[in-house]
Amino acid sequence: MDQGIPLGGRVSGQRLARLLGDWRRRGARQGAADLAARVRMLVLDGQLPAGTRLPAEREIADALPVSRTMVTAALDQLREEGVVASRRGAGSWITLPTGVLGRPLDLPSASRAVIDLARAAPPAVPSLAAAMDAVRLRMPEHLAGHGYHEHGVPELRRLLAERYTARGLPTSPDQIVITSGAQHALALALRLFTGPGDRVLVEQPSYPNALDAIRSMSAIPVPVPLAPDGWDLAGIAAALRQAAPRVAYLVLDFQNPTGLRLDAQGRTRLGELLRRARTPAIIDETLVDLDLDGDPADAPPPMAAFADELVVTLGSASKSHWGGMRIGWIRARPDVVHRLVSTRTSIDLGTAVFEQLLMAELLVDPEPALRERRAELAAQREVLIDSLAEHCPRWTFRRPAGGLGLWCELDAPVSTQIAVVAQSHGIRLAPGGRFAAQGGLERWLRLPYSLPADVLREAARRLGSVASLVAGSATAMDGDLAVPVA
């Protein structure tokens, strides 16, 4: 999938043709109108950013291929709409269509900073600084060694194994592999289980970076839509039978982006389905520690407790402690761990020792920092809920019991358009389409509450103005806004 053109860059005729795809409507005679409409969509979904220089008309005509007259007519239409600008001797380039994007808000100077709602990523826990000081004193004892730990530093593996055991999943240190974040862990697991053309069962919606990782393996995500109240286990059973996926990727604890959690009864049934189909599952527990309403002691056991022979569990410190630490892990059967480590050496030779020791220090007594994290996020969640009720009253959502964001249903299929308009108002968003395996979700938008309360209030105020502008603009376009997501 093309990720868009850098601001101010030039798109070649061949690449423009790839971005345009099958742009002509079947049986339609208005070729110029169809071409203009498709270019307009690429602008609205962020794949042709403002400032992108277009090829010459002759190059476009040769690449499509169509007549130069058609290209001229399409560009003329786009110029009239304000999507394209031209100057003799300088060629043509993409501009922001003011009829759609509206005028930027008149923000106070203190509020001009861009608010990043594309990433659901809180700052570091306050105890991280003290942990760093403690680890610095211990580092000399490790400096005499080679520093390579393909499985991970033994101390951290032991602490993580103890945490799984305490949650109802007996685990030994030889079942743990330390990775450089959950995304690295997912890449290792996908490398072990999949190859080009293999199918991977996923939820719809799902985590965008996981979908990208699946596609990067030339595997094919097979989506099973989530029901409003949780997992469609009958749909999963049907997909396992009909699609015969090589592996499943699921987020069962405060699912990203919906915030849903599968209970123990559902996990029992899911384990039966996986066992019957003999399908392994990669279970992402990145958000498992962010239970904002319940007692973590009452949480359902890890999915591996219901199908240990089939489940590979991914964990991470990114959401619970800090993303900049880049510590993740894999929990699996010892034979699977051996295979994972064997394939790892072609990618890397281990995770940084300092960060592993830092995580181990945090896990010696983890609950105080996690309680503070959960309390902070719970308060910020309420701020965002109240602010959206004031500024975006037509957007609806289910109040999540944990995780980092609200999965908002909009009053029209305008998610991509909201995201594009928001850029000119100082907000970065990941539209619903980024969470879709095969397009769609234009009525949905993820809004994280991982930012401070005053920033969330300002974000909601700006979003209210953006929503009003979009409601009075042209019909929204489907698409995929190319912004980094976390």
Secondary structure, 3 states (H helix, E strand, C coil): CCCCCCCCCECCHHHHHHHHCCCCCCCCCCHHHHHHHHHHHHHHCCCCCCCCECCCHHHHHHHCCCCHHHHHHHHHHHHHHCCEEEECCCEEEECCCHHHHCCCCCCCHHHCCCEECCCCCCCCCCCHHHHHHHHHHHCHHHHCCCCCCCCCCHHHHHHHHHHHHHCCCCCCHHHEEEECCHHHHHHHHHHHHCCCCCEEEEEECCCHHHHHHHHHCCCEEEEEECECCECCHHHHHHHHHHHCCCEEEECCCCCCCCCCCCCHHHHHHHHHHHHHHCCCEEEECCCCCCECCCCHHHCCCCHHHCCCCCEEEEEECCCCCCHHHCCEEEECCHHHHHHHHHHHCCCCCCCCHHHHHHHHHHHHCCHHHHHHHHHHHHHHHHHHHHHHHHHCCCCECCCCCECCEEEEECCCCCHHHHHHHHHCCCEECCEHHHHCCCCCCCCEEEEECCCCHHHHHHHHHHHHHHHHHHHCCCCCCCCCCCCCCC
